[in-house]
Amino acid sequence: MMHFLVSLFLMGNVLHAWTQCNSQFNLNGDYLIGGLFDIHTASSVSHERPEAIHCSGQAFSLSSYRRFQLMRFSVEQINNSTQLLPNVSLGYKIFDHCSISKNFPGIFDLISANGLIRPWGAEHQHLSATSEVIGVVGPFTSTDTLTVAPLFMMDLIPLVSYGAASSAFSEKAKYSSFLRTVHSNKDSVKVIVAIMEHFKWQWVAFLYSNDAYGNDGLALFKNLIKDTDICLALAMDFKQSSNYSEMFQHIEAHRIKTIVVFAPKLSVEALIESAIQVGVTNKLWLAVETWSLNEKLPKRKGIQKIGTVLGVSQPLLTIPGFSEFLLDSKSKGPCEDAEERRFCNQICNCSNLSAQDIISMDPTYSFSVYSAVYSIAHALHNVLQCEKHTCHRNISVFPHKVLVELKKSNFTLLNQSIQFDEHGDPKFGSFSIVFWNKSGEIEEIGYFELQSSVNLVIDETKIQWHGKWKVPTSRCSHKCPVGFAKKQDGIHHCCFTCEECPDGTYINISENAYKCVDCKETEWSSEASTSCTLRKVEYVSFEDSIAILIIAATLLLLGLGVATSVIFALNYNTPVVRSAGGHMCFLILGCLGLSSLSIFFFFGKPSVLSCVLRFMLFSLLFSMCLACFVVRAFQIVCIFKIAAKFPKLHGWWMKYHRQWLVVTVMFGTQCVLHLSTFWISTPKPYNETTWYPDKIILSCEISAKAATGPIFLLLCLCTLCFIFSYMGKDLPKNYNEAKAITFCLLLLILTWIVFVTIYMFYRGKFIPSLNALAVLSSLYSFLLWYFLPKCYIIIFQPHKNTPQYFQGIIQNYTKTISQ
């Protein structure tokens, strides 16, 4: 392989040009700088065997020729400087790099020593150890650079590109001696994305050239939009021979308004020409550096119909003295020294160009070329340890020494601080944002600072939008109304349907526009909300009017209970008190009074203690009260109905006071059930949040499983009491304890049926108050309908409270039964 490369170099070394003087391409000097400029562009045609190419016969690029002249001017300006490289002359050797694969003769010349290449591992004493050039400016495109860069890297010859923007060159392990004065594609794509985010353009097509430049741009674009609202709807590669009509049909089918074109100048010119011809209208075109300052397209007839063109470019810096240099060069005419015709691809065929043609050409990359030449010159200045008026020319200069100093570059050029980072990328410069106005001119409308906290600045008043003269939109789906969440439709997050957030949820589009977030338990929201509101906390306090009324009624109950106890105590030996239950009446009245204390715990902010006491006090004491009434109802039935038929049973019951045993057993059972309740689940405060979206009702939570036992016992006692009391419904009219108990139980049952019914349909603030009323009603039913009638007889009908009266009633009832 090495022999083949040497042969190819020697073949190129005998090729020569016949048509024109090539003094523009070569300049003698103490030190030489190489240059690679694509002054001509060759079409890519495959051949069966390798061969060199005559670039002068290919398509001419005036913008590249302008950059070529700028290198010549930069070297001449440095040579005329008394501060940079004093007493040292720079020369150059420039080649027309028109082809990726057929320009190797010029490359070999740049890396050769004394006209020959030293193969790796070969030792030849007559060969110089290094190439003649101390550094090379170029090539222009990323694809060209990928091809030739490895040849320069192996000997650490500095390769300073003014146009190769592929991010691949930042990898120093592969491209150790590569630097560039143009920003990488990563920075260009960053600006493009920033513009799209600024104008909220989210649905985009990316058209790119299928080469190192375009493929790198696409990869970077995909990576940068990952965490943004931008969606890549379509990515298509193209070249000058592509079917543009089909490409634009795809764009229309996807309803895409924004098009990013990431390709070389010539390819883009063909694309835009086709867009005008096929009638593409009202699009947003985003141009990169390669074509944003195109001199022909903005003036092309029909260009305004395709839409609005915004672009990214290098700042337009005027190079002082360059225009004068061109005018002076053209006035001298071509050189006739035939001895300078020494190598191929150093022929221009451009003698018919005027200086004005070159000056008016696209100035993109001008400063990149200018700063590339000056960077090498400053590096050489440091290697030679130059002082104010002289340099140490006895110092041996090698390319790798120049490379070391290049990486440490730090000088000012046209108010720009020229420095390189660790990847060889420039740390200087910014981007201009340009607009193609309706007059066919390219107007600067903003800038993007890479090293600033406020990166992008755009003067929107300078932009003349197509259509309705306002910022066009570019979306897959229309923006959702406030309070609606996006639901992705397809593979792109930009395509979505809108769903209203239900009550109890909200949408925060700054965090996640695709999810309705649940409000906290202490918050609420209505439908289509963007935030939650604190719920109103409600409970019945002791200051509420209903609480005051219920507490007053409770105190009245306690007062009536005490009064009844006093009356019964003073008349303890009378028939009325004895028939009501005797000493058991005081137990019942005590249980009713103590049960009423539970009502006080239904008000105020619930706590564990209040929740326990409101349930336990009533359940425990009221079960004892019901047990007493069960015993009392059974005794009444016993006296009138069971005693005659079962005298032994009656005697056994009365002799051993079995009524107290029953009451004690029932009370003990209820105590055990309550202990098991607390073991399963202790009643505790509970925030009711399901019934009212905007309120929190503070209440007590009692486990249904835990409350089953105590409630079941109460129901059993109530049932037994009702059965025994109902059996005594036909007892003497004036002996009505059984009837009174039956009536009390009916009121009790009706009270709790009403409460449970209300509880099923209402869970508001007043549920504890209704519960307290149900408890109070249960207590009042026994006090008012069992005890107060007897107090009435004792006080107002004393003649009925005599033994004779009771004996007469019992005798009459006995006669009636016997008959």
Long-range contacts (C-beta under 8 A, 24 or more apart in sequence): 2-119, 2-120, 5-104, 5-108, 5-117, 6-117, 6-119, 8-50, 8-52, 8-104, 8-105, 8-108, 9-104, 9-105, 9-108, 9-109, 9-112, 9-117, 11-52, 11-105, 12-52, 12-104, 12-105, 12-106, 12-108, 12-109, 12-343, 12-344, 13-105, 13-109, 13-115, 13-343, 15-52, 15-54, 15-105, 15-343, 15-344, 16-341, 16-342, 16-343, 16-344, 17-54, 17-56, 17-341, 17-343, 17-344, 17-346, 17-347, 18-341, 19-56, 19-347, 19-349, 20-334, 20-347, 20-348, 20-349, 20-351, 21-334, 21-335, 21-336, 21-337, 21-338, 21-340, 21-341, 22-340, 22-341, 22-342, 22-343, 22-346, 22-347, 22-348, 23-335, 23-337, 23-340, 24-68, 24-69, 24-72, 24-94, 24-348, 25-93, 25-94, 25-95, 25-96, 25-346, 25-348, 26-91, 26-92, 26-93, 26-94, 26-340, 26-342, 26-346, 27-72, 27-75, 27-90, 27-91, 27-92, 28-89, 28-91, 29-75, 29-79, 29-89, 29-90, 29-91, 29-92, 30-88, 30-89, 30-90, 30-91, 30-393, 31-88, 31-89, 31-90, 31-91, 31-134, 31-380, 31-397, 32-90, 32-91, 32-92, 32-93, 32-132, 32-133, 32-134, 33-75, 33-90, 33-91, 33-92, 33-93, 33-133, 33-134, 33-135, 33-136, 33-137, 33-373, 33-376, 34-92, 34-93, 34-94, 34-95, 34-110, 34-133, 34-135, 34-136, 34-137, 34-138, 35-68, 35-71, 35-92, 35-93, 35-94, 35-95, 35-136, 35-137, 35-138, 36-94, 36-95, 36-97, 36-106, 36-107, 36-136, 36-137, 36-138, 36-139, 36-140, 36-144, 36-148, 37-64, 37-65, 37-67, 37-68, 37-71, 37-94, 37-95, 37-96, 37-97, 37-138, 37-139, 37-140, 38-64, 38-96, 38-97, 38-98, 38-139, 38-140, 38-141, 38-144, 39-64, 39-65, 39-68, 39-96, 39-98, 39-348, 39-350, 40-96, 40-98, 41-98, 41-266, 42-98, 42-99, 42-102, 44-99, 44-100, 50-101, 50-102, 51-102, 52-102, 52-103, 52-104, 52-105, 52-344, 53-98, 53-99, 53-102, 53-103, 53-345, 54-344, 54-345, 54-347, 55-96, 55-97, 55-98, 55-99, 55-103, 55-345, 55-347, 56-96, 56-345, 56-347, 56-348, 56-349, 58-98, 58-99, 60-349, 60-350, 61-266, 62-353, 62-357, 62-358, 62-361, 63-265, 63-295, 63-361, 63-362, 63-364, 64-140, 65-348, 65-350, 65-353, 65-358, 65-361, 66-358, 66-361, 66-362, 66-363, 66-366, 67-140, 67-162, 67-365, 67-366, 67-369, 68-94, 69-325, 69-326, 69-329, 69-358, 70-319, 70-322, 70-366, 70-369, 70-370, 71-137, 71-369, 71-373, 72-325, 72-329, 73-319, 73-321, 73-322, 73-325, 73-326, 74-369, 74-370, 74-373, 74-374, 75-373, 76-325, 77-321, 78-373, 78-374, 78-377, 82-389, 83-388, 84-374, 84-377, 84-378, 84-381, 84-386, 85-377, 85-380, 85-381, 85-384, 85-386, 85-391, 86-386, 86-387, 86-388, 86-389, 86-390, 86-391, 87-389, 87-390, 87-391, 87-393, 88-380, 88-384, 88-386, 88-391, 88-393, 90-377, 90-380, 93-132, 93-133, 94-346, 95-343, 95-345, 95-346, 96-345, 96-346, 96-347, 96-348, 97-138, 97-139, 97-140, 97-144, 97-148, 97-345, 98-345, 100-143, 100-144, 100-147, 101-147, 103-148, 103-345, 105-343, 105-344, 105-345, 106-343, 106-344, 106-345, 106-346, 107-148, 107-151, 109-343, 110-136, 110-152, 110-157, 111-151, 111-152, 111-155, 111-157, 120-154, 130-155, 130-398, 130-399, 131-155, 131-157, 131-399, 133-157, 133-399, 134-158, 134-376, 134-380, 134-397, 134-398, 134-399, 134-402, 135-159, 135-160, 135-376, 135-379, 135-399, 135-402, 135-403, 135-406, 136-160, 137-161, 137-162, 137-369, 137-372, 137-373, 137-376, 138-162, 138-163, 139-163, 139-164, 140-164, 140-365, 141-211, 141-212, 141-213, 141-264, 142-166, 142-168, 142-169, 142-211, 142-212, 142-213, 142-216, 143-211, 143-212, 143-213, 145-169, 145-178, 145-212, 146-212, 149-175, 149-178, 152-177, 152-178, 153-177, 153-178, 155-399, 155-400, 156-399, 156-400, 156-403, 157-399, 157-403, 158-376, 158-379, 158-399, 158-402, 158-403, 158-406, 160-372, 160-375, 160-376, 160-406, 161-372, 162-365, 162-368, 162-369, 162-372, 163-365, 163-368, 165-213, 165-216, 165-289, 166-212, 166-213, 166-216, 167-216, 167-220, 168-212, 168-216, 169-424, 170-423, 170-424, 170-425, 171-423, 172-422, 172-423, 172-424, 175-424, 177-399, 177-400, 177-403, 178-424, 179-375, 179-406, 179-407, 179-420, 179-424, 179-425, 180-368, 180-372, 180-424, 180-425, 180-426, 181-367, 181-368, 181-369, 181-371, 181-372, 181-375, 181-418, 181-426, 182-289, 182-314, 182-365, 182-368, 182-426, 183-314, 183-425, 183-426, 183-429, 183-431, 183-450, 184-425, 185-213, 185-216, 185-217, 185-220, 186-220, 187-431, 187-450, 188-217, 188-288, 188-289, 188-312, 188-431, 189-217, 189-220, 189-221, 189-224, 190-224, 191-312, 191-431, 191-433, 191-448, 191-456, 192-221, 192-260, 192-286, 192-288, 192-312, 193-221, 193-224, 193-225, 193-228, 193-230, 194-448, 194-455, 194-456, 195-286, 195-310, 195-312, 195-433, 195-456, 195-458, 196-230, 196-258, 196-286, 197-228, 197-229, 197-230, 198-456, 198-458, 199-471, 200-229, 200-473, 201-230, 201-257, 201-258, 201-284, 201-473, 201-474, 202-229, 202-230, 202-231, 202-474, 202-475, 202-476, 202-494, 203-231, 203-233, 203-254, 203-255, 203-256, 203-257, 203-258, 203-474, 203-475, 203-476, 203-494, 204-230, 204-231, 204-232, 204-233, 204-256, 204-258, 204-259, 204-260, 204-474, 205-232, 205-233, 205-234, 205-235, 205-236, 205-251, 205-254, 205-256, 205-258, 205-259, 205-260, 206-232, 206-234, 206-235, 206-236, 206-259, 206-260, 206-262, 207-235, 207-236, 207-237, 207-238, 207-247, 207-259, 207-260, 207-261, 207-262, 207-263, 207-271, 208-235, 208-236, 208-237, 208-238, 208-261, 208-262, 208-263, 209-237, 209-238, 209-239, 209-262, 209-263, 209-264, 209-267, 210-237, 210-238, 210-239, 211-264, 213-262, 213-263, 213-264, 213-290, 214-262, 214-263, 217-262, 217-288, 218-262, 221-260, 221-262, 229-493, 229-494, 230-494, 231-476, 231-492, 231-493, 231-494, 231-495, 233-476, 233-492, 233-494, 238-263, 238-267, 238-271, 239-267, 240-266, 240-267, 240-270, 242-271, 244-270, 244-271, 244-274, 244-275, 244-278, 245-274, 245-278, 248-274, 248-275, 248-278, 248-280, 251-280, 251-283, 255-476, 256-283, 256-474, 257-282, 257-283, 257-284, 257-472, 257-473, 257-474, 258-283, 258-284, 258-286, 258-474, 259-283, 259-284, 259-285, 259-286, 260-286, 260-288, 261-285, 261-286, 261-287, 261-288, 261-291, 262-288, 263-290, 263-291, 264-290, 264-291, 265-290, 265-291, 265-294, 265-362, 268-294, 268-297, 269-294, 269-296, 269-297, 272-297, 272-300, 272-303, 272-306, 273-300, 275-306, 276-300, 276-301, 276-302, 276-303, 276-305, 276-306, 279-305, 280-305, 280-306, 280-307, 281-305, 281-306, 281-307, 282-307, 282-466, 282-467, 282-472, 283-307, 283-308, 284-308, 284-310, 284-472, 284-474, 285-309, 285-310, 286-310, 286-311, 286-312, 287-311, 287-312, 287-434, 288-312, 289-313, 289-314, 289-364, 289-365, 290-364, 292-364, 292-434, 292-442, 293-362, 293-363, 293-364, 293-434, 293-442, 294-362, 295-360, 295-361, 295-362, 297-436, 298-436, 298-437, 298-440, 298-441, 298-442, 299-440, 303-436, 303-440, 304-438, 304-466, 307-466, 308-435, 308-436, 308-463, 308-464, 308-465, 308-466, 308-472, 309-435, 309-436, 310-433, 310-434, 310-435, 310-445, 310-463, 311-433, 311-434, 311-435, 311-436, 311-442, 312-431, 312-432, 312-433, 312-434, 312-448, 313-364, 313-431, 313-432, 313-434, 314-364, 314-365, 314-367, 314-368, 314-429, 314-431, 314-432, 315-367, 315-429, 315-430, 315-431, 315-432, 315-447, 316-363, 316-432, 316-444, 317-366, 317-367, 317-414, 317-416, 319-366, 319-367, 319-370, 319-414, 320-414, 322-366, 323-355, 323-359, 326-355, 326-358, 326-359, 327-355, 329-355, 330-354, 330-355, 367-414, 367-416, 367-429, 370-413, 370-414, 371-413, 371-416, 371-418, 371-426, 371-428, 374-411, 374-413, 374-418, 375-406, 375-409, 375-418, 376-402, 376-406, 378-405, 378-409, 378-411, 378-418, 379-403, 379-405, 379-406, 379-409, 380-405, 382-408, 427-451, 433-458, 435-462, 435-463, 435-464, 437-464, 438-464, 480-513, 481-528, 482-528, 482-530, 483-507, 483-527, 483-528, 483-529, 483-530, 484-528, 485-513, 485-514, 485-515, 485-516, 486-513, 486-514, 487-514, 488-514, 500-527, 500-528, 501-525, 501-527, 501-528, 501-529, 502-527, 503-527, 503-529, 503-693, 504-693, 505-529, 506-530, 506-531, 506-532, 521-687, 521-689, 521-696, 522-696, 524-693, 524-694, 524-695, 525-693, 526-693, 533-694, 535-689, 535-693, 535-694, 535-695, 535-696, 536-694, 536-695, 536-696, 537-695, 537-696, 537-698, 538-695, 538-696, 538-697, 538-698, 538-764, 538-765, 539-604, 539-605, 539-606, 539-697, 539-698, 539-699, 539-765, 539-768, 540-602, 540-603, 540-604, 540-765, 540-766, 540-768, 540-769, 541-603, 541-604, 541-605, 542-603, 542-604, 544-603, 544-769, 546-766, 546-769, 547-603, 547-769, 550-599, 550-602, 550-603, 550-769, 550-772, 550-773, 550-776, 551-599, 551-600, 551-603, 553-776, 553-780, 554-596, 554-599, 554-600, 554-776, 557-592, 557-593, 557-596, 557-776, 557-779, 557-780, 557-783, 558-593, 558-596, 560-783, 560-788, 561-589, 561-592, 561-593, 561-596, 561-783, 562-593, 563-791, 564-589, 564-783, 564-787, 564-788, 564-791, 565-589, 565-590, 567-791, 567-794, 567-795, 568-787, 568-790, 568-791, 571-794, 571-801, 574-794, 574-801, 574-802, 575-801, 575-802, 575-803, 575-805, 575-806, 576-790, 576-793, 576-794, 576-800, 576-801, 577-790, 577-794, 579-735, 579-737, 579-806, 580-737, 580-786, 580-787, 580-790, 581-628, 581-632, 584-628, 584-631, 584-632, 584-659, 584-663, 585-787, 587-624, 587-628, 587-663, 588-625, 588-628, 588-629, 588-782, 589-783, 589-787, 591-621, 591-622, 591-624, 591-625, 591-628, 592-621, 592-625, 592-779, 592-782, 592-783, 594-621, 595-621, 595-622, 595-625, 595-775, 595-779, 596-775, 596-776, 596-779, 598-775, 599-772, 599-775, 599-776, 602-768, 602-769, 602-771, 602-772, 602-775, 603-768, 603-769, 603-772, 605-698, 606-685, 606-686, 606-698, 606-699, 606-700, 607-685, 608-682, 608-683, 608-684, 608-685, 610-700, 611-683, 611-684, 611-685, 611-700, 611-701, 611-702, 612-678, 612-682, 612-683, 614-683, 614-700, 614-768, 614-771, 615-683, 615-700, 615-702, 615-707, 616-674, 618-775, 619-670, 619-674, 619-710, 619-711, 619-714, 620-667, 620-670, 620-671, 620-674, 620-710, 622-714, 622-778, 622-779, 623-666, 623-667, 623-670, 623-710, 623-713, 623-714, 623-717, 624-663, 624-666, 624-667, 624-670, 625-782, 626-666, 626-714, 626-717, 626-718, 626-721, 627-662, 627-663, 627-666, 627-667, 627-717, 628-663, 629-721, 629-725, 629-741, 629-744, 629-782, 630-662, 630-666, 630-717, 630-720, 630-721, 630-724, 631-659, 631-662, 631-663, 632-659, 632-737, 632-741, 633-721, 633-724, 633-725, 633-727, 633-728, 633-737, 633-738, 633-741, 634-659, 634-724, 635-659, 636-724, 636-725, 636-728, 636-731, 636-737, 636-738, 637-724, 637-727, 637-728, 637-738, 640-728, 640-731, 640-813, 641-727, 641-728, 666-713, 666-717, 669-713, 670-710, 670-713, 673-709, 673-710, 673-713, 674-710, 676-706, 676-709, 677-703, 677-706, 677-707, 677-709, 677-710, 678-706, 680-705, 680-706, 681-705, 681-706, 688-763, 690-763, 691-763, 691-764, 692-764, 695-765, 697-763, 697-764, 697-765, 697-767, 699-763, 699-767, 699-768, 700-768, 718-745, 718-748, 718-749, 721-745, 722-749, 731-813, 732-809, 732-810, 732-812, 732-813, 734-800, 734-809, 735-806, 735-809, 735-810, 735-813, 737-786, 740-785, 740-786, 740-789, 741-786, 743-785, 744-781, 744-782, 744-785, 744-786, 747-777, 747-781, 747-785, 748-777, 748-778, 748-781, 748-782, 751-777, 751-778, 751-781, 752-778
